[in-house]
Amino acid sequence: MLYYIIDKKQDHSYKHKERKDTIRIHGKEKQLVAMNPGNQANYKLTLSLKELKPIVGFTEELKKLFGDSKHD
């Protein structure tokens, strides 16, 4: 299994003149496209396998993002 976590604040941008949303993945701009024509709520992003990370590092990356708090 593979994954990629996107930080919307850092990686997302909207280009008004071109009317498109993009996400920066490894320094490259990838376009978000509507799932259905005219649908402005659901978008998809297509990534290649090379751009994804192995799932074994997922837990550690989540801990870095959200902290390693333990709930009793």
PQR file of N, CA, C, O and H, with PARSE charges and radii, in Angstrom:
ATOM      1  N   MET A   1       0.834  -1.172   0.000 -0.4000 1.5000
ATOM      2  CA  MET A   1       0.000   0.000   0.000 -0.0000 2.0000
ATOM      3  C   MET A   1       0.882   1.239   0.000  0.5500 1.7000
ATOM      4  O   MET A   1       1.975   1.255   0.568 -0.5500 1.4000
ATOM      5  N   LEU A   2       0.373   2.273  -0.654 -0.4000 1.5000
ATOM      6  CA  LEU A   2       1.113   3.520  -0.782 -0.0000 2.0000
ATOM      7  C   LEU A   2       0.224   4.699  -0.394  0.5500 1.7000
ATOM      8  O   LEU A   2      -1.002   4.581  -0.391 -0.5500 1.4000
ATOM      9  H   LEU A   2      -0.514   2.260  -1.115  0.4000 1.0000
ATOM     10  N   TYR A   3       0.840   5.835  -0.068 -0.4000 1.5000
ATOM     11  CA  TYR A   3       0.077   7.021   0.316 -0.0000 2.0000
ATOM     12  C   TYR A   3       0.859   8.290  -0.007  0.5500 1.7000
ATOM     13  O   TYR A   3       2.044   8.235  -0.335 -0.5500 1.4000
ATOM     14  H   TYR A   3       1.836   5.931  -0.071  0.4000 1.0000
ATOM     15  N   TYR A   4       0.184   9.431   0.090 -0.4000 1.5000
ATOM     16  CA  TYR A   4       0.828  10.740   0.018 -0.0000 2.0000
ATOM     17  C   TYR A   4      -0.048  11.720   0.791  0.5500 1.7000
ATOM     18  O   TYR A   4      -1.244  11.813   0.514 -0.5500 1.4000
ATOM     19  H   TYR A   4      -0.778   9.477   0.357  0.4000 1.0000
ATOM     20  N   ILE A   5       0.509  12.447   1.744 -0.4000 1.5000
ATOM     21  CA  ILE A   5      -0.237  13.429   2.525 -0.0000 2.0000
ATOM     22  C   ILE A   5      -0.009  14.808   1.916  0.5500 1.7000
ATOM     23  O   ILE A   5       1.129  15.212   1.677 -0.5500 1.4000
ATOM     24  H   ILE A   5       1.480  12.371   1.969  0.4000 1.0000
ATOM     25  N   ILE A   6      -1.100  15.522   1.670 -0.4000 1.5000
ATOM     26  CA  ILE A   6      -1.027  16.858   1.082 -0.0000 2.0000
ATOM     27  C   ILE A   6      -1.344  17.894   2.150  0.5500 1.7000
ATOM     28  O   ILE A   6      -2.346  17.778   2.855 -0.5500 1.4000
ATOM     29  H   ILE A   6      -2.024  15.194   1.864  0.4000 1.0000
ATOM     30  N   ASP A   7      -0.495  18.904   2.271 -0.4000 1.5000
ATOM     31  CA  ASP A   7      -0.740  20.031   3.164 -0.0000 2.0000
ATOM     32  C   ASP A   7      -1.384  21.128   2.324  0.5500 1.7000
ATOM     33  O   ASP A   7      -0.708  21.799   1.544 -0.5500 1.4000
ATOM     34  H   ASP A   7       0.320  18.998   1.698  0.4000 1.0000
ATOM     35  N   LYS A   8      -2.680  21.306   2.485 -0.4000 1.5000
ATOM     36  CA  LYS A   8      -3.421  22.249   1.648 -0.0000 2.0000
ATOM     37  C   LYS A   8      -2.872  23.670   1.761  0.5500 1.7000
ATOM     38  O   LYS A   8      -2.847  24.400   0.769 -0.5500 1.4000
ATOM     39  H   LYS A   8      -3.229  20.761   3.118  0.4000 1.0000
ATOM     40  N   LYS A   9      -2.435  24.071   2.949 -0.4000 1.5000
ATOM     41  CA  LYS A   9      -1.930  25.430   3.142 -0.0000 2.0000
ATOM     42  C   LYS A   9      -0.647  25.678   2.358  0.5500 1.7000
ATOM     43  O   LYS A   9      -0.427  26.786   1.869 -0.5500 1.4000
ATOM     44  H   LYS A   9      -2.455  23.478   3.754  0.4000 1.0000
ATOM     45  N   GLN A  10       0.197  24.667   2.233 -0.4000 1.5000
ATOM     46  CA  GLN A  10       1.480  24.839   1.554 -0.0000 2.0000
ATOM     47  C   GLN A  10       1.455  24.376   0.102  0.5500 1.7000
ATOM     48  O   GLN A  10       2.103  24.985  -0.750 -0.5500 1.4000
ATOM     49  H   GLN A  10       0.018  23.767   2.630  0.4000 1.0000
ATOM     50  N   ASP A  11       0.722  23.316  -0.189 -0.4000 1.5000
ATOM     51  CA  ASP A  11       0.811  22.674  -1.500 -0.0000 2.0000
ATOM     52  C   ASP A  11      -0.269  23.098  -2.494  0.5500 1.7000
ATOM     53  O   ASP A  11      -0.093  22.907  -3.698 -0.5500 1.4000
ATOM     54  H   ASP A  11       0.196  22.821   0.502  0.4000 1.0000
ATOM     55  N   HIS A  12      -1.378  23.664  -2.027 -0.4000 1.5000
ATOM     56  CA  HIS A  12      -2.506  23.993  -2.902 -0.0000 2.0000
ATOM     57  C   HIS A  12      -2.399  25.423  -3.416  0.5500 1.7000
ATOM     58  O   HIS A  12      -1.981  26.321  -2.686 -0.5500 1.4000
ATOM     59  H   HIS A  12      -1.522  23.818  -1.049  0.4000 1.0000
ATOM     60  N   SER A  13      -2.777  25.632  -4.676 -0.4000 1.5000
ATOM     61  CA  SER A  13      -2.887  26.988  -5.214 -0.0000 2.0000
ATOM     62  C   SER A  13      -4.000  27.024  -6.258  0.5500 1.7000
ATOM     63  O   SER A  13      -4.299  26.023  -6.909 -0.5500 1.4000
ATOM     64  H   SER A  13      -3.117  24.902  -5.270  0.4000 1.0000
ATOM     65  N   TYR A  14      -4.602  28.196  -6.398 -0.4000 1.5000
ATOM     66  CA  TYR A  14      -5.647  28.396  -7.408 -0.0000 2.0000
ATOM     67  C   TYR A  14      -5.155  29.445  -8.379  0.5500 1.7000
ATOM     68  O   TYR A  14      -4.755  30.536  -7.975 -0.5500 1.4000
ATOM     69  H   TYR A  14      -4.359  29.010  -5.869  0.4000 1.0000
ATOM     70  N   LYS A  15      -5.182  29.119  -9.656 -0.4000 1.5000
ATOM     71  CA  LYS A  15      -4.745  30.040 -10.703 -0.0000 2.0000
ATOM     72  C   LYS A  15      -5.995  30.615 -11.367  0.5500 1.7000
ATOM     73  O   LYS A  15      -6.646  29.958 -12.180 -0.5500 1.4000
ATOM     74  H   LYS A  15      -5.507  28.232  -9.985  0.4000 1.0000
ATOM     75  N   HIS A  16      -6.316  31.865 -10.998 -0.4000 1.5000
ATOM     76  CA  HIS A  16      -7.570  32.469 -11.429 -0.0000 2.0000
ATOM     77  C   HIS A  16      -7.656  32.633 -12.945  0.5500 1.7000
ATOM     78  O   HIS A  16      -8.692  32.336 -13.539 -0.5500 1.4000
ATOM     79  H   HIS A  16      -5.788  32.398 -10.337  0.4000 1.0000
ATOM     80  N   LYS A  17      -6.583  33.099 -13.575 -0.4000 1.5000
ATOM     81  CA  LYS A  17      -6.622  33.304 -15.034 -0.0000 2.0000
ATOM     82  C   LYS A  17      -6.885  32.004 -15.776  0.5500 1.7000
ATOM     83  O   LYS A  17      -7.603  31.989 -16.776 -0.5500 1.4000
ATOM     84  H   LYS A  17      -5.741  33.340 -13.093  0.4000 1.0000
ATOM     85  N   GLU A  18      -6.311  30.921 -15.291 -0.4000 1.5000
ATOM     86  CA  GLU A  18      -6.493  29.613 -15.930 -0.0000 2.0000
ATOM     87  C   GLU A  18      -7.696  28.868 -15.363  0.5500 1.7000
ATOM     88  O   GLU A  18      -8.121  27.852 -15.913 -0.5500 1.4000
ATOM     89  H   GLU A  18      -5.728  30.933 -14.479  0.4000 1.0000
ATOM     90  N   ARG A  19      -8.246  29.379 -14.255 -0.4000 1.5000
ATOM     91  CA  ARG A  19      -9.385  28.763 -13.560 -0.0000 2.0000
ATOM     92  C   ARG A  19      -9.119  27.298 -13.225  0.5500 1.7000
ATOM     93  O   ARG A  19      -9.910  26.414 -13.552 -0.5500 1.4000
ATOM     94  H   ARG A  19      -7.901  30.204 -13.808  0.4000 1.0000
ATOM     95  N   LYS A  20      -7.991  27.066 -12.566 -0.4000 1.5000
ATOM     96  CA  LYS A  20      -7.689  25.690 -12.169 -0.0000 2.0000
ATOM     97  C   LYS A  20      -6.996  25.644 -10.816  0.5500 1.7000
ATOM     98  O   LYS A  20      -6.219  26.528 -10.455 -0.5500 1.4000
ATOM     99  H   LYS A  20      -7.348  27.784 -12.300  0.4000 1.0000
ATOM    100  N   ASP A  21      -7.304  24.586 -10.087 -0.4000 1.5000
ATOM    101  CA  ASP A  21      -6.667  24.299  -8.806 -0.0000 2.0000
ATOM    102  C   ASP A  21      -5.492  23.375  -9.061  0.5500 1.7000
ATOM    103  O   ASP A  21      -5.589  22.445  -9.862 -0.5500 1.4000
ATOM    104  H   ASP A  21      -7.935  23.868 -10.380  0.4000 1.0000
ATOM    105  N   THR A  22      -4.374  23.631  -8.377 -0.4000 1.5000
ATOM    106  CA  THR A  22      -3.213  22.760  -8.524 -0.0000 2.0000
ATOM    107  C   THR A  22      -2.664  22.382  -7.150  0.5500 1.7000
ATOM    108  O   THR A  22      -2.859  23.091  -6.162 -0.5500 1.4000
ATOM    109  H   THR A  22      -4.296  24.387  -7.726  0.4000 1.0000
ATOM    110  N   ILE A  23      -1.984  21.260  -7.119 -0.4000 1.5000
ATOM    111  CA  ILE A  23      -1.292  20.773  -5.932 -0.0000 2.0000
ATOM    112  C   ILE A  23       0.161  20.555  -6.324  0.5500 1.7000
ATOM    113  O   ILE A  23       0.444  19.968  -7.369 -0.5500 1.4000
ATOM    114  H   ILE A  23      -1.826  20.684  -7.921  0.4000 1.0000
ATOM    115  N   ARG A  24       1.086  21.027  -5.487 -0.4000 1.5000
ATOM    116  CA  ARG A  24       2.518  20.835  -5.751 -0.0000 2.0000
ATOM    117  C   ARG A  24       2.960  19.531  -5.097  0.5500 1.7000
ATOM    118  O   ARG A  24       2.872  19.374  -3.879 -0.5500 1.4000
ATOM    119  H   ARG A  24       0.857  21.504  -4.638  0.4000 1.0000
ATOM    120  N   ILE A  25       3.439  18.592  -5.924 -0.4000 1.5000
ATOM    121  CA  ILE A  25       3.933  17.291  -5.476 -0.0000 2.0000
ATOM    122  C   ILE A  25       5.383  17.169  -5.929  0.5500 1.7000
ATOM    123  O   ILE A  25       5.657  17.148  -7.129 -0.5500 1.4000
ATOM    124  H   ILE A  25       3.511  18.720  -6.914  0.4000 1.0000
ATOM    125  N   HIS A  26       6.308  17.089  -4.985 -0.4000 1.5000
ATOM    126  CA  HIS A  26       7.746  16.978  -5.289 -0.0000 2.0000
ATOM    127  C   HIS A  26       8.202  18.063  -6.269  0.5500 1.7000
ATOM    128  O   HIS A  26       8.979  17.790  -7.184 -0.5500 1.4000
ATOM    129  H   HIS A  26       6.085  17.106  -4.010  0.4000 1.0000
ATOM    130  N   GLY A  27       7.719  19.291  -6.074 -0.4000 1.5000
ATOM    131  CA  GLY A  27       8.134  20.412  -6.909 -0.0000 2.0000
ATOM    132  C   GLY A  27       7.420  20.529  -8.240  0.5500 1.7000
ATOM    133  O   GLY A  27       7.693  21.458  -9.000 -0.5500 1.4000
ATOM    134  H   GLY A  27       7.088  19.513  -5.331  0.4000 1.0000
ATOM    135  N   LYS A  28       6.515  19.616  -8.543 -0.4000 1.5000
ATOM    136  CA  LYS A  28       5.776  19.660  -9.809 -0.0000 2.0000
ATOM    137  C   LYS A  28       4.317  19.993  -9.537  0.5500 1.7000
ATOM    138  O   LYS A  28       3.733  19.514  -8.565 -0.5500 1.4000
ATOM    139  H   LYS A  28       6.293  18.862  -7.926  0.4000 1.0000
ATOM    140  N   GLU A  29       3.730  20.818 -10.403 -0.4000 1.5000
ATOM    141  CA  GLU A  29       2.322  21.178 -10.267 -0.0000 2.0000
ATOM    142  C   GLU A  29       1.449  20.102 -10.900  0.5500 1.7000
ATOM    143  O   GLU A  29       1.656  19.710 -12.049 -0.5500 1.4000
ATOM    144  H   GLU A  29       4.204  21.207 -11.192  0.4000 1.0000
ATOM    145  N   LYS A  30       0.469  19.632 -10.132 -0.4000 1.5000
ATOM    146  CA  LYS A  30      -0.500  18.643 -10.611 -0.0000 2.0000
ATOM    147  C   LYS A  30      -1.871  19.288 -10.548  0.5500 1.7000
ATOM    148  O   LYS A  30      -2.202  19.942  -9.558 -0.5500 1.4000
ATOM    149  H   LYS A  30       0.301  19.950  -9.199  0.4000 1.0000
ATOM    150  N   GLN A  31      -2.671  19.116 -11.584 -0.4000 1.5000
ATOM    151  CA  GLN A  31      -3.983  19.748 -11.625 -0.0000 2.0000
ATOM    152  C   GLN A  31      -5.055  18.886 -10.964  0.5500 1.7000
ATOM    153  O   GLN A  31      -5.130  17.679 -11.192 -0.5500 1.4000
ATOM    154  H   GLN A  31      -2.402  18.585 -12.388  0.4000 1.0000
ATOM    155  N   LEU A  32      -5.883  19.530 -10.142 -0.4000 1.5000
ATOM    156  CA  LEU A  32      -7.070  18.885  -9.593 -0.0000 2.0000
ATOM    157  C   LEU A  32      -8.172  19.026 -10.635  0.5500 1.7000
ATOM    158  O   LEU A  32      -8.380  20.114 -11.173 -0.5500 1.4000
ATOM    159  H   LEU A  32      -5.823  20.511  -9.957  0.4000 1.0000
ATOM    160  N   VAL A  33      -8.871  17.951 -10.920 -0.4000 1.5000
ATOM    161  CA  VAL A  33      -9.951  17.999 -11.910 -0.0000 2.0000
ATOM    162  C   VAL A  33     -11.257  17.561 -11.261  0.5500 1.7000
ATOM    163  O   VAL A  33     -11.266  16.739 -10.345 -0.5500 1.4000
ATOM    164  H   VAL A  33      -8.702  17.067 -10.484  0.4000 1.0000
ATOM    165  N   ALA A  34     -12.364  18.123 -11.751 -0.4000 1.5000
ATOM    166  CA  ALA A  34     -13.679  17.791 -11.211 -0.0000 2.0000
ATOM    167  C   ALA A  34     -13.995  16.325 -11.484  0.5500 1.7000
ATOM    168  O   ALA A  34     -13.703  15.802 -12.559 -0.5500 1.4000
ATOM    169  H   ALA A  34     -12.357  18.791 -12.495  0.4000 1.0000
ATOM    170  N   MET A  35     -14.596  15.675 -10.494 -0.4000 1.5000
ATOM    171  CA  MET A  35     -14.982  14.265 -10.648 -0.0000 2.0000
ATOM    172  C   MET A  35     -16.044  14.115 -11.731  0.5500 1.7000
ATOM    173  O   MET A  35     -16.000  13.175 -12.524 -0.5500 1.4000
ATOM    174  H   MET A  35     -14.832  16.100  -9.620  0.4000 1.0000
ATOM    175  N   ASN A  36     -16.988  15.034 -11.763 -0.4000 1.5000
ATOM    176  CA  ASN A  36     -18.054  15.032 -12.762 -0.0000 2.0000
ATOM    177  C   ASN A  36     -18.114  16.424 -13.375  0.5500 1.7000
ATOM    178  O   ASN A  36     -17.891  17.409 -12.671 -0.5500 1.4000
ATOM    179  H   ASN A  36     -17.024  15.798 -11.119  0.4000 1.0000
ATOM    180  N   PRO A  37     -18.410  16.530 -14.662 -0.5600 1.5000
ATOM    181  CA  PRO A  37     -18.504  17.863 -15.285  0.2800 2.0000
ATOM    182  C   PRO A  37     -19.507  18.744 -14.536  0.5500 1.7000
ATOM    183  O   PRO A  37     -20.628  18.318 -14.256 -0.5500 1.4000
ATOM    184  N   GLY A  38     -19.105  19.954 -14.219 -0.4000 1.5000
ATOM    185  CA  GLY A  38     -19.982  20.886 -13.525 -0.0000 2.0000
ATOM    186  C   GLY A  38     -20.029  20.696 -12.022  0.5500 1.7000
ATOM    187  O   GLY A  38     -20.685  21.477 -11.333 -0.5500 1.4000
ATOM    188  H   GLY A  38     -18.194  20.300 -14.446  0.4000 1.0000
ATOM    189  N   ASN A  39     -19.360  19.688 -11.490 -0.4000 1.5000
ATOM    190  CA  ASN A  39     -19.360  19.439 -10.049 -0.0000 2.0000
ATOM    191  C   ASN A  39     -18.209  20.222  -9.423  0.5500 1.7000
ATOM    192  O   ASN A  39     -17.042  19.918  -9.672 -0.5500 1.4000
ATOM    193  H   ASN A  39     -18.828  19.053 -12.050  0.4000 1.0000
ATOM    194  N   GLN A  40     -18.531  21.216  -8.623 -0.4000 1.5000
ATOM    195  CA  GLN A  40     -17.499  22.045  -8.005 -0.0000 2.0000
ATOM    196  C   GLN A  40     -17.169  21.615  -6.575  0.5500 1.7000
ATOM    197  O   GLN A  40     -16.482  22.340  -5.856 -0.5500 1.4000
ATOM    198  H   GLN A  40     -19.479  21.463  -8.421  0.4000 1.0000
ATOM    199  N   ALA A  41     -17.649  20.446  -6.159 -0.4000 1.5000
ATOM    200  CA  ALA A  41     -17.420  19.994  -4.787 -0.0000 2.0000
ATOM    201  C   ALA A  41     -16.398  18.865  -4.696  0.5500 1.7000
ATOM    202  O   ALA A  41     -15.622  18.822  -3.742 -0.5500 1.4000
ATOM    203  H   ALA A  41     -18.207  19.856  -6.744  0.4000 1.0000
ATOM    204  N   ASN A  42     -16.380  17.966  -5.650 -0.4000 1.5000
ATOM    205  CA  ASN A  42     -15.505  16.789  -5.580 -0.0000 2.0000
ATOM    206  C   ASN A  42     -14.452  16.837  -6.680  0.5500 1.7000
ATOM    207  O   ASN A  42     -14.769  16.921  -7.867 -0.5500 1.4000
ATOM    208  H   ASN A  42     -17.011  18.001  -6.425  0.4000 1.0000
ATOM    209  N   TYR A  43     -13.201  16.782  -6.260 -0.4000 1.5000
ATOM    210  CA  TYR A  43     -12.083  16.814  -7.202 -0.0000 2.0000
ATOM    211  C   TYR A  43     -11.239  15.564  -7.048  0.5500 1.7000
ATOM    212  O   TYR A  43     -11.272  14.899  -6.012 -0.5500 1.4000
ATOM    213  H   TYR A  43     -12.944  16.714  -5.296  0.4000 1.0000
ATOM    214  N   LYS A  44     -10.479  15.251  -8.093 -0.4000 1.5000
ATOM    215  CA  LYS A  44      -9.562  14.114  -8.016 -0.0000 2.0000
ATOM    216  C   LYS A  44      -8.170  14.561  -8.440  0.5500 1.7000
ATOM    217  O   LYS A  44      -8.006  15.523  -9.190 -0.5500 1.4000
ATOM    218  H   LYS A  44     -10.452  15.791  -8.935  0.4000 1.0000
ATOM    219  N   LEU A  45      -7.186  13.845  -7.948 -0.4000 1.5000
ATOM    220  CA  LEU A  45      -5.788  14.096  -8.253 -0.0000 2.0000
ATOM    221  C   LEU A  45      -5.172  12.761  -8.627  0.5500 1.7000
ATOM    222  O   LEU A  45      -5.257  11.804  -7.858 -0.5500 1.4000
ATOM    223  H   LEU A  45      -7.320  13.063  -7.339  0.4000 1.0000
ATOM    224  N   THR A  46      -4.559  12.685  -9.787 -0.4000 1.5000
ATOM    225  CA  THR A  46      -3.941  11.445 -10.238 -0.0000 2.0000
ATOM    226  C   THR A  46      -2.436  11.531 -10.018  0.5500 1.7000
ATOM    227  O   THR A  46      -1.779  12.459 -10.492 -0.5500 1.4000
ATOM    228  H   THR A  46      -4.490  13.463 -10.412  0.4000 1.0000
ATOM    229  N   LEU A  47      -1.899  10.556  -9.293 -0.4000 1.5000
ATOM    230  CA  LEU A  47      -0.462  10.493  -9.030 -0.0000 2.0000
ATOM    231  C   LEU A  47       0.098   9.178  -9.557  0.5500 1.7000
ATOM    232  O   LEU A  47      -0.609   8.173  -9.621 -0.5500 1.4000
ATOM    233  H   LEU A  47      -2.432   9.803  -8.907  0.4000 1.0000
ATOM    234  N   SER A  48       1.369   9.194  -9.932 -0.4000 1.5000
ATOM    235  CA  SER A  48       2.014   7.956 -10.355 -0.0000 2.0000
ATOM    236  C   SER A  48       2.531   7.222  -9.116  0.5500 1.7000
ATOM    237  O   SER A  48       2.651   7.815  -8.044 -0.5500 1.4000
ATOM    238  H   SER A  48       1.944  10.011  -9.880  0.4000 1.0000
ATOM    239  N   LEU A  49       2.828   5.958  -9.263 -0.4000 1.5000
ATOM    240  CA  LEU A  49       3.344   5.167  -8.143 -0.0000 2.0000
ATOM    241  C   LEU A  49       4.654   5.730  -7.608  0.5500 1.7000
ATOM    242  O   LEU A  49       4.930   5.622  -6.413 -0.5500 1.4000
ATOM    243  H   LEU A  49       2.730   5.476 -10.133  0.4000 1.0000
ATOM    244  N   LYS A  50       5.465   6.329  -8.477 -0.4000 1.5000
ATOM    245  CA  LYS A  50       6.749   6.895  -8.057 -0.0000 2.0000
ATOM    246  C   LYS A  50       6.568   8.072  -7.104  0.5500 1.7000
ATOM    247  O   LYS A  50       7.465   8.368  -6.314 -0.5500 1.4000
ATOM    248  H   LYS A  50       5.240   6.416  -9.447  0.4000 1.0000
ATOM    249  N   GLU A  51       5.415   8.750  -7.168 -0.4000 1.5000
ATOM    250  CA  GLU A  51       5.164   9.917  -6.331 -0.0000 2.0000
ATOM    251  C   GLU A  51       4.618   9.554  -4.951  0.5500 1.7000
ATOM    252  O   GLU A  51       4.529  10.413  -4.074 -0.5500 1.4000
ATOM    253  H   GLU A  51       4.687   8.509  -7.809  0.4000 1.0000
ATOM    254  N   LEU A  52       4.258   8.300  -4.756 -0.4000 1.5000
ATOM    255  CA  LEU A  52       3.677   7.851  -3.494 -0.0000 2.0000
ATOM    256  C   LEU A  52       4.742   7.270  -2.572  0.5500 1.7000
ATOM    257  O   LEU A  52       5.831   6.899  -3.011 -0.5500 1.4000
ATOM    258  H   LEU A  52       4.330   7.602  -5.468  0.4000 1.0000
ATOM    259  N   LYS A  53       4.405   7.199  -1.283 -0.4000 1.5000
ATOM    260  CA  LYS A  53       5.334   6.688  -0.268 -0.0000 2.0000
ATOM    261  C   LYS A  53       4.837   5.339   0.250  0.5500 1.7000
ATOM    262  O   LYS A  53       3.630   5.095   0.260 -0.5500 1.4000
ATOM    263  H   LYS A  53       3.521   7.500  -0.927  0.4000 1.0000
ATOM    264  N   PRO A  54       5.744   4.458   0.682 -0.5600 1.5000
ATOM    265  CA  PRO A  54       5.319   3.179   1.268  0.2800 2.0000
ATOM    266  C   PRO A  54       4.558   3.412   2.571  0.5500 1.7000
ATOM    267  O   PRO A  54       4.908   4.302   3.346 -0.5500 1.4000
ATOM    268  N   ILE A  55       3.535   2.625   2.808 -0.4000 1.5000
ATOM    269  CA  ILE A  55       2.653   2.787   3.969 -0.0000 2.0000
ATOM    270  C   ILE A  55       3.377   2.575   5.302  0.5500 1.7000
ATOM    271  O   ILE A  55       2.882   3.012   6.341 -0.5500 1.4000
ATOM    272  H   ILE A  55       3.251   1.902   2.179  0.4000 1.0000
ATOM    273  N   VAL A  56       4.532   1.919   5.292 -0.4000 1.5000
ATOM    274  CA  VAL A  56       5.241   1.647   6.553 -0.0000 2.0000
ATOM    275  C   VAL A  56       5.602   2.932   7.305  0.5500 1.7000
ATOM    276  O   VAL A  56       5.718   2.899   8.530 -0.5500 1.4000
ATOM    277  H   VAL A  56       4.934   1.565   4.448  0.4000 1.0000
ATOM    278  N   GLY A  57       5.780   4.047   6.620 -0.4000 1.5000
ATOM    279  CA  GLY A  57       6.122   5.308   7.280 -0.0000 2.0000
ATOM    280  C   GLY A  57       4.930   6.185   7.618  0.5500 1.7000
ATOM    281  O   GLY A  57       5.106   7.302   8.106 -0.5500 1.4000
ATOM    282  H   GLY A  57       5.686   4.073   5.625  0.4000 1.0000
ATOM    283  N   PHE A  58       3.720   5.701   7.369 -0.4000 1.5000
ATOM    284  CA  PHE A  58       2.509   6.501   7.544 -0.0000 2.0000
ATOM    285  C   PHE A  58       2.285   6.925   8.998  0.5500 1.7000
ATOM    286  O   PHE A  58       2.010   8.095   9.264 -0.5500 1.4000
ATOM    287  H   PHE A  58       3.577   4.794   6.974  0.4000 1.0000
ATOM    288  N   THR A  59       2.398   5.994   9.931 -0.4000 1.5000
ATOM    289  CA  THR A  59       2.160   6.295  11.347 -0.0000 2.0000
ATOM    290  C   THR A  59       3.134   7.353  11.850  0.5500 1.7000
ATOM    291  O   THR A  59       2.728   8.285  12.545 -0.5500 1.4000
ATOM    292  H   THR A  59       2.622   5.044   9.716  0.4000 1.0000
ATOM    293  N   GLU A  60       4.399   7.223  11.510 -0.4000 1.5000
ATOM    294  CA  GLU A  60       5.403   8.184  11.955 -0.0000 2.0000
ATOM    295  C   GLU A  60       5.126   9.567  11.369  0.5500 1.7000
ATOM    296  O   GLU A  60       5.286  10.575  12.058 -0.5500 1.4000
ATOM    297  H   GLU A  60       4.729   6.466  10.945  0.4000 1.0000
ATOM    298  N   GLU A  61       4.717   9.622  10.112 -0.4000 1.5000
ATOM    299  CA  GLU A  61       4.433  10.916   9.488 -0.0000 2.0000
ATOM    300  C   GLU A  61       3.213  11.581  10.131  0.5500 1.7000
ATOM    301  O   GLU A  61       3.197  12.797  10.318 -0.5500 1.4000
ATOM    302  H   GLU A  61       4.587   8.804   9.552  0.4000 1.0000
ATOM    303  N   LEU A  62       2.200  10.794  10.466 -0.4000 1.5000
ATOM    304  CA  LEU A  62       1.031  11.346  11.164 -0.0000 2.0000
ATOM    305  C   LEU A  62       1.416  11.880  12.538  0.5500 1.7000
ATOM    306  O   LEU A  62       0.918  12.925  12.957 -0.5500 1.4000
ATOM    307  H   LEU A  62       2.212   9.806  10.314  0.4000 1.0000
ATOM    308  N   LYS A  63       2.295  11.176  13.241 -0.4000 1.5000
ATOM    309  CA  LYS A  63       2.750  11.644  14.553 -0.0000 2.0000
ATOM    310  C   LYS A  63       3.496  12.967  14.428  0.5500 1.7000
ATOM    311  O   LYS A  63       3.356  13.834  15.290 -0.5500 1.4000
ATOM    312  H   LYS A  63       2.700  10.327  12.900  0.4000 1.0000
ATOM    313  N   LYS A  64       4.287  13.135  13.367 -0.4000 1.5000
ATOM    314  CA  LYS A  64       4.994  14.395  13.141 -0.0000 2.0000
ATOM    315  C   LYS A  64       4.010  15.531  12.897  0.5500 1.7000
ATOM    316  O   LYS A  64       4.200  16.642  13.391 -0.5500 1.4000
ATOM    317  H   LYS A  64       4.400  12.430  12.666  0.4000 1.0000
ATOM    318  N   LEU A  65       2.960  15.251  12.135 -0.4000 1.5000
ATOM    319  CA  LEU A  65       1.982  16.283  11.796 -0.0000 2.0000
ATOM    320  C   LEU A  65       1.078  16.660  12.963  0.5500 1.7000
ATOM    321  O   LEU A  65       0.789  17.839  13.169 -0.5500 1.4000
ATOM    322  H   LEU A  65       2.805  14.348  11.734  0.4000 1.0000
ATOM    323  N   PHE A  66       0.632  15.671  13.725 -0.4000 1.5000
ATOM    324  CA  PHE A  66      -0.363  15.907  14.765 -0.0000 2.0000
ATOM    325  C   PHE A  66       0.170  15.763  16.184  0.5500 1.7000
ATOM    326  O   PHE A  66      -0.575  15.954  17.146 -0.5500 1.4000
ATOM    327  H   PHE A  66       0.866  14.713  13.558  0.4000 1.0000
ATOM    328  N   GLY A  67       1.429  15.435  16.325 -0.4000 1.5000
ATOM    329  CA  GLY A  67       2.002  15.240  17.652 -0.0000 2.0000
ATOM    330  C   GLY A  67       1.775  13.817  18.128  0.5500 1.7000
ATOM    331  O   GLY A  67       0.902  13.108  17.627 -0.5500 1.4000
ATOM    332  H   GLY A  67       2.034  15.280  15.544  0.4000 1.0000
ATOM    333  N   ASP A  68       2.563  13.419  19.087 -0.4000 1.5000
ATOM    334  CA  ASP A  68       2.481  12.044  19.599 -0.0000 2.0000
ATOM    335  C   ASP A  68       1.775  12.050  20.948  0.5500 1.7000
ATOM    336  O   ASP A  68       2.328  11.584  21.944 -0.5500 1.4000
ATOM    337  H   ASP A  68       3.272  13.995  19.493  0.4000 1.0000
ATOM    338  N   SER A  69       0.541  12.581  20.982 -0.4000 1.5000
ATOM    339  CA  SER A  69      -0.202  12.610  22.247 -0.0000 2.0000
ATOM    340  C   SER A  69      -0.866  11.265  22.486  0.5500 1.7000
ATOM    341  O   SER A  69      -1.397  10.643  21.565 -0.5500 1.4000
ATOM    342  H   SER A  69       0.092  12.960  20.173  0.4000 1.0000
ATOM    343  N   LYS A  70      -0.827  10.829  23.731 -0.4000 1.5000
ATOM    344  CA  LYS A  70      -1.439   9.543  24.094 -0.0000 2.0000
ATOM    345  C   LYS A  70      -2.689   9.825  24.907  0.5500 1.7000
ATOM    346  O   LYS A  70      -2.665  10.597  25.866 -0.5500 1.4000
ATOM    347  H   LYS A  70      -0.396  11.334  24.478  0.4000 1.0000
ATOM    348  N   HIS A  71      -3.781   9.188  24.510 -0.4000 1.5000
ATOM    349  CA  HIS A  71      -5.050   9.360  25.217 -0.0000 2.0000
ATOM    350  C   HIS A  71      -5.283   8.171  26.122  0.5500 1.7000
ATOM    351  O   HIS A  71      -5.096   7.028  25.705 -0.5500 1.4000
ATOM    352  H   HIS A  71      -3.800   8.561  23.731  0.4000 1.0000
ATOM    353  N   ASP A  72      -5.693   8.426  27.373 -0.4000 1.5000
ATOM    354  CA  ASP A  72      -5.962   7.348  28.332 -0.0000 2.0000
ATOM    355  C   ASP A  72      -7.393   6.896  28.248  0.5500 1.7000
ATOM    356  O   ASP A  72      -7.800   5.996  28.982 -0.5500 1.4000
ATOM    357  H   ASP A  72      -5.844   9.355  27.712  0.4000 1.0000
TER
END
